[in-house]
Structures are given as structure tokens and as C-alpha cells.
Amino acid sequence: MTVNEVKELLKIYYDIPQMIDEEFATIRHCEEMKNTINLPHGQ
């Protein structure tokens, strides 16, 4: 990892927990949608 990459990560350091929470919320939403969609079964 380069010095510039580390600097960029440090700029968003305090935002990372919120970013992770948003990703988990997206995953939960996708899992809920998966359970509500009924696809026809192949024969």
C-alpha cells in the first residue's frame, strides 16, 4: 500500500463504520427481496 493510499483511507476513517452499516443494510434488503420473489420452477 502506498503512502497516498494510506492518506486517502485515513480521510474516511471515521466514516467507515457508517459505510459498513449501509452495506449490511443493503445486504439485508436484498435477502428480504429474495424471499419475496417467486420464480417459476423449471420442468
N, C-alpha and C positions, 0 to 999 in steps of 0.2 A: 504494500500500500504506500502510495506516495504522500509526501507532506501535504500537498494540496488536497488530496482525498481526505486525509485526516481532518484538515481545517474545515472542509465542507461538512463532514459528519458532525463536528463539534458545533457548527452553526445551528444544526437542527436537533442537538442533543436533548433539549427539554421538550421538544415536540414528539419525540419517538414514542413515548407511552400512548399518547393520543392517536398516533398513526397506527399503532398496533391494535388499539381498541377498535378503530374504524375498520381495519382488516378483518378482525374477528366478527364484527357486526355484519360485514358483507358475507362472510362465510356462513354465519347463522341464517341470514336471509336466503341465501342460495339453498341451504339444506331444507329450510321451510318450503321454499318453492318446489324443490324436487319432490317433496312428499305430497304436494297438492296437484301435480301434473300427472295425468294418467295417459300413458302412451298405449296404443293398441299393440297387443302381443302378436308376434309373427306366428304363422300357422305351418 
